[in-house]
Amino acid sequence: MSTRRAALGAFALDALLVTVFAAIGRATHEGDPFGPGGSGLAQTAWPFLVSLVAGWLIVLAWRRPAAALRTGVPVWAITVAGGMLLRAVSGQGTAVAFIVVAAVTLLAFLVGWRAIAALRRR
C-alpha cells in the first residue's frame, strides 16, 4: 500500500471513529443520533472533526499515520482539547463527565486502532 493511500485510509478511519463517537453520544442522550432535521450529528461532531484535522496538521500525521504513540496520542489530545474548546465557544456543553467520557472513548478509538495494528504487524 502506498504511503499516500495509507495516510488517507488512516485519516478516514479517524474521522469515521470521531463521527461514531458523536453518534453514540447523541443516540444515548437524544435517542436519535441525527436529531431534528438531521443536523444533530453534524452539530455534535464538527468541533471534534475540525480539531482532528488540526491535530493531523500539527503532528504531520501523514508521515507515520499508524504510529500509536508518535501520531495517535498527540492527535487524540488535540482532538479532545480542541473539540472541547470549540464546543465551549459555540455554546455546546462541556460538563466534566462529558470531557472524561470523550477523552476515554476517543483515546480508545484514535490510539486503540493504531495499537491493534502495531500488534498485528508483529
C-alpha positions in Angstrom: 0.0 0.0 0.0 1.3 3.4 -0.9 2.2 6.0 1.8 -0.4 8.4 0.5 -3.1 5.7 0.5 -2.2 4.6 4.0 -2.4 8.1 5.3 -5.8 8.7 3.6 -7.1 5.5 5.0 -5.9 6.3 8.5 -7.4 9.8 8.3 -10.7 8.4 7.0 -10.7 5.8 9.9 -10.0 8.6 12.4 -12.8 10.7 11.0 -15.2 7.8 11.0 -14.4 6.9 14.6 -14.9 10.6 15.7 -18.3 10.5 13.9 -19.2 7.2 15.6 -18.3 8.7 18.9 -20.6 11.7 18.3 -23.4 9.3 17.0 -23.2 7.1 20.1 -23.4 10.1 22.3 -26.4 11.6 20.5 -28.1 8.2 20.5 -27.5 7.8 24.2 -28.7 11.2 25.2 -31.1 12.3 22.5 -32.4 8.9 21.4 -31.8 9.9 17.7 -28.2 10.3 16.5 -29.3 12.7 13.7 -31.6 14.9 15.8 -34.3 17.2 14.4 -33.9 17.9 10.7 -30.9 15.6 10.6 -28.4 18.2 11.7 -27.8 16.9 15.2 -24.9 14.6 14.4 -23.1 17.3 12.4 -23.6 19.8 15.3 -22.1 17.3 17.8 -19.3 16.0 15.6 -18.0 19.2 13.9 -15.9 20.5 16.8 -14.1 17.2 17.1 -13.7 16.8 13.3 -12.2 20.3 13.0 -9.8 19.5 15.9 -8.9 16.2 14.3 -7.9 17.9 11.1 -5.9 20.4 13.2 -4.2 17.5 15.0 -3.3 15.8 11.8 -1.7 19.1 10.5 0.1 19.9 13.7 1.5 16.4 14.2 2.2 15.9 10.5 0.3 12.6 11.0 0.6 11.6 7.3 4.3 10.8 7.9 3.5 8.0 10.3 -0.3 7.6 10.3 -0.4 4.3 12.1 2.1 5.1 14.9 0.2 4.8 18.2 2.5 6.9 20.4 4.1 9.3 17.9 0.8 10.1 16.0 -2.2 8.6 17.8 -1.6 10.1 21.2 -1.0 13.7 20.1 -3.8 13.6 17.5 -6.1 12.3 20.3 -5.0 15.0 22.8 -5.5 17.8 20.2 -8.9 16.3 19.1 -10.2 16.2 22.6 -8.8 19.6 23.8 -9.7 21.4 20.6 -13.1 19.8 20.4 -14.0 20.9 23.9 -12.7 24.4 23.3 -14.8 24.7 20.1 -17.8 23.2 21.9 -17.4 25.8 24.7 -17.1 28.8 22.3 -20.1 27.6 20.2 -22.4 27.3 23.3 -22.3 23.5 23.5 -21.9 21.7 26.8 -18.5 20.7 28.3 -19.5 19.1 31.6 -16.7 17.3 33.4 -18.4 13.9 32.9 -18.6 14.6 29.2 -14.9 15.6 29.0 -13.9 12.3 30.8 -16.2 10.1 28.6 -15.0 11.9 25.4 -11.3 11.6 26.4 -11.5 7.9 27.3 -13.7 7.0 24.2 -11.6 8.9 21.8 -8.4 7.5 23.3 -9.7 4.0 22.7 -10.7 4.9 19.2 -7.9 7.0 17.9 -5.0 5.3 19.7 -6.6 1.9 20.0 -6.8 1.0 16.3 -3.2 2.1 15.9 -2.1 -0.1 18.8 -4.0 -3.1 17.4 -2.5 -2.5 14.0 1.0 -2.5 15.6 0.3 -5.8 17.4 -0.9 -7.3 14.2 2.3 -6.2 12.3 4.4 -8.0 14.9 
